[in-house]
Amino acid sequence: MYDPELGTEGLANLFKVLSKPDALEIFLLAGEGIEKSGYAIEELGFTPKKYYARLRELVDMGFVIKMEGVYRQTPFGSIIYSRLIPAMRRTYDARDRLGLIEKFKGTQIEGQVRNLIEDELNLPDFVESNKKVKILGTYEDLAIEAVDLYDSAEKSVLLASNYFDVRVMEACFRSTERDIINRLIIGKKSLSKKLQNLRMMLSLTFAKTIINFTSNKVDLREFLKFVDLPHTFCIVDGHRNIIEISNSLNDNFLVALSIDDRVVGKKLTELFEMIWEVGEFQPTFEVINSLKSN
């Protein structure tokens, strides 16, 4: 099972899955979406036993999720497949040249040699700089990061969330008052968390925010949808992103990453648009729309 702190055991499991060519082939197909496993088994030439065993490993690691009856790469899996694996391949192919760095270590041109080789490898930005990726180890860290991103947004925020957090919703509504483009997808599973909903209704601040939101020009049908979500993720201004990795067995929070990267933002935006298209609007929220029209 995925280790939230990516310790030795977690990394070993991650590379164990990635080291299997059969799993990588299924991983590739999941990037396009696997609607019928029977066709995938025939196309790959696998036995059903091997196919489902490798698919289970991909799901358990958080690389693949079944959504609306289709197996797809998760946001985490998409980044691993499209960025980390190619970077590892380029690094492996250039291992002889990497040895030059050690030869020039301690000399005046060490930095120049390192930069030339790393530029040639074309490593992803979030691998090159620790400043562009932040590990959010608790749900509280995730909520605080989301609020900060909302409050500092300059153009747009796309949030797909399995959590109904009062603080994040308040930050979302505040951003609409600043004319930030907002769209929100809420996971259907979060609607069943009655305790969270009760806490929200008892929040005076949230109640006041709802009242103020009714005077906003935003049409809720263009702002809010509900769907079964694989993971929580967020894109702010096209490049500031949050990706949550949950426990595939019980949907509990494991860890989240905050990544400042436009390539990641583009991929997550494409995923958001795809999920938005299949999302639904809850009729109960028409009450707020009617208040707005009045």
DAPE-V101712 format. One record per residue. N is the residue number from 1. RES is the residue in one small letter. PSI is psi in whole degrees, 0 to 359 (NA if undefined). OMEGA is omega as a letter, one per 40 degrees, with the letter a starting at -180 (999 if undefined). NEAR is the number of other ideal C-beta (glycine too) atoms within 12 Angstrom. Layout:
{{N,RES,PSI,OMEGA,NEAR} {N,RES,PSI,OMEGA,NEAR}}
//
This chain:
{{1,m,149,a,23} {2,y,131,i,33} {3,d,117,a,21} {4,p,336,a,26} {5,e,10,a,16} {6,l,50,i,23} {7,g,189,a,13} {8,t,315,a,11} {9,e,319,i,15} {10,g,316,i,22} {11,l,321,i,16} {12,a,317,i,17} {13,n,320,a,23} {14,l,310,a,31} {15,f,334,i,20} {16,k,317,i,18} {17,v,315,a,34} {18,l,341,a,27} {19,s,355,a,16} {20,k,113,a,23} {21,p,323,i,15} {22,d,317,i,27} {23,a,321,a,36} {24,l,324,i,28} {25,e,319,i,24} {26,i,320,i,39} {27,f,317,i,37} {28,l,313,i,28} {29,l,324,a,32} {30,a,338,i,35} {31,g,330,i,28} {32,e,343,a,19} {33,g,124,i,24} {34,i,104,a,33} {35,e,322,a,17} {36,k,114,a,15} {37,s,330,i,26} {38,g,317,i,14} {39,y,321,a,16} {40,a,318,i,30} {41,i,318,i,24} {42,e,317,a,14} {43,e,321,a,17} {44,l,339,a,27} {45,g,27,i,13} {46,f,159,i,25} {47,t,152,i,13} {48,p,322,a,16} {49,k,313,a,12} {50,k,317,a,21} {51,y,308,a,30} {52,y,331,i,23} {53,a,315,i,20} {54,r,322,i,38} {55,l,320,i,33} {56,r,320,i,23} {57,e,319,i,30} {58,l,320,i,42} {59,v,315,a,34} {60,d,329,i,28} {61,m,355,a,37} {62,g,14,i,39} {63,f,327,a,42} {64,v,146,i,40} {65,i,147,i,36} {66,k,117,a,22} {67,m,126,a,29} {68,e,37,i,20} {69,g,4,a,14} {70,v,133,i,24} {71,y,123,a,34} {72,r,158,i,35} {73,q,138,i,39} {74,t,167,i,39} {75,p,319,i,44} {76,f,313,a,43} {77,g,322,a,41} {78,s,319,i,37} {79,i,318,i,37} {80,i,314,a,39} {81,y,318,a,34} {82,s,340,a,26} {83,r,310,a,29} {84,l,312,a,26} {85,i,313,i,29} {86,p,323,i,20} {87,a,320,i,25} {88,m,321,i,23} {89,r,316,i,19} {90,r,321,i,23} {91,t,319,i,22} {92,y,316,a,14} {93,d,333,a,16} {94,a,19,a,22} {95,r,328,i,16} {96,d,318,i,13} {97,r,328,i,22} {98,l,334,i,23} {99,g,338,i,13} {100,l,329,a,21} {101,i,318,a,24} {102,e,323,a,16} {103,k,327,a,16} {104,f,8,a,20} {105,k,131,i,15} {106,g,355,i,11} {107,t,171,a,14} {108,q,336,a,9} {109,i,10,i,15} {110,e,313,a,17} {111,g,320,i,15} {112,q,317,i,15} {113,v,315,i,23} {114,r,314,a,23} {115,n,319,i,16} {116,l,316,a,18} {117,i,317,a,27} {118,e,325,i,25} {119,d,322,i,15} {120,e,324,i,17} {121,l,336,i,25} {122,n,55,i,19} {123,l,150,i,25} {124,p,147,a,29} {125,d,320,a,23} {126,f,346,i,30} {127,v,325,a,27} {128,e,326,a,19} {129,s,121,i,15} {130,n,342,a,12} {131,k,343,a,13} {132,k,355,i,23} {133,v,137,a,27} {134,k,133,i,26} {135,i,126,i,23} {136,l,102,a,31} {137,g,346,i,22} {138,t,163,i,18} {139,y,324,i,26} {140,e,319,i,17} {141,d,320,i,22} {142,l,313,a,38} {143,a,317,a,30} {144,i,318,i,23} {145,e,319,i,36} {146,a,317,i,42} {147,v,316,i,29} {148,d,319,i,24} {149,l,319,i,37} {150,y,312,a,38} {151,d,339,a,23} {152,s,3,a,20} {153,a,143,a,31} {154,e,331,a,18} {155,k,308,a,19} {156,s,155,i,27} {157,v,125,i,43} {158,l,117,a,41} {159,l,127,i,48} {160,a,114,a,43} {161,s,139,i,44} {162,n,6,a,37} {163,y,140,i,38} {164,f,78,a,34} {165,d,126,a,33} {166,v,316,a,28} {167,r,319,a,29} {168,v,320,i,39} {169,m,320,i,37} {170,e,318,i,29} {171,a,323,i,34} {172,c,312,a,41} {173,f,326,i,36} {174,r,321,a,27} {175,s,328,i,38} {176,t,330,i,33} {177,e,340,i,21} {178,r,13,i,20} {179,d,29,i,16} {180,i,134,i,29} {181,i,124,a,23} {182,n,137,i,35} {183,r,142,a,33} {184,l,127,i,46} {185,i,125,a,41} {186,i,131,i,38} {187,g,136,a,32} {188,k,329,a,25} {189,k,333,a,23} {190,s,337,a,29} {191,l,337,a,23} {192,s,355,i,16} {193,k,84,a,19} {194,k,326,a,12} {195,l,317,i,12} {196,q,318,i,27} {197,n,322,i,21} {198,l,315,i,13} {199,r,323,i,18} {200,m,315,a,26} {201,m,332,a,17} {202,l,354,i,13} {203,s,114,a,20} {204,l,322,a,14} {205,t,318,a,20} {206,f,321,i,28} {207,a,316,i,18} {208,k,323,i,16} {209,t,318,i,27} {210,i,316,a,26} {211,i,316,i,16} {212,n,326,a,20} {213,f,333,a,31} {214,t,338,i,23} {215,s,355,i,18} {216,n,152,a,27} {217,k,355,a,16} {218,v,129,i,26} {219,d,121,a,20} {220,l,331,i,32} {221,r,335,i,21} {222,e,358,a,18} {223,f,328,a,32} {224,l,135,i,33} {225,k,162,a,30} {226,f,141,a,30} {227,v,163,i,30} {228,d,115,a,27} {229,l,140,i,38} {230,p,318,a,40} {231,h,163,i,44} {232,t,134,i,45} {233,f,162,a,45} {234,c,143,i,51} {235,i,123,a,42} {236,v,124,i,40} {237,d,23,i,23} {238,g,356,a,26} {239,h,344,i,29} {240,r,115,a,37} {241,n,151,i,44} {242,i,133,i,45} {243,i,122,i,43} {244,e,140,i,43} {245,i,118,a,41} {246,s,164,i,34} {247,n,120,a,21} {248,s,345,a,26} {249,l,323,a,13} {250,n,6,i,10} {251,d,11,i,25} {252,n,153,i,19} {253,f,134,i,25} {254,l,300,a,33} {255,v,160,i,31} {256,a,155,i,38} {257,l,136,i,36} {258,s,115,a,32} {259,i,127,i,39} {260,d,97,a,28} {261,d,127,a,31} {262,r,329,i,21} {263,v,315,i,27} {264,v,317,i,38} {265,g,320,i,34} {266,k,316,a,22} {267,k,318,a,33} {268,l,325,i,40} {269,t,318,i,31} {270,e,320,i,24} {271,l,318,i,38} {272,f,313,a,37} {273,e,321,i,19} {274,m,316,i,27} {275,i,322,a,38} {276,w,321,a,27} {277,e,328,a,15} {278,v,0,a,22} {279,g,164,a,28} {280,e,154,i,22} {281,f,130,a,22} {282,q,122,a,22} {283,p,331,a,13} {284,t,335,a,15} {285,f,356,i,25} {286,e,338,i,16} {287,v,315,i,15} {288,i,320,i,28} {289,n,323,i,24} {290,s,323,i,14} {291,l,322,a,17} {292,k,319,a,23} {293,s,334,i,13} {294,n,NA,999,9}}
//
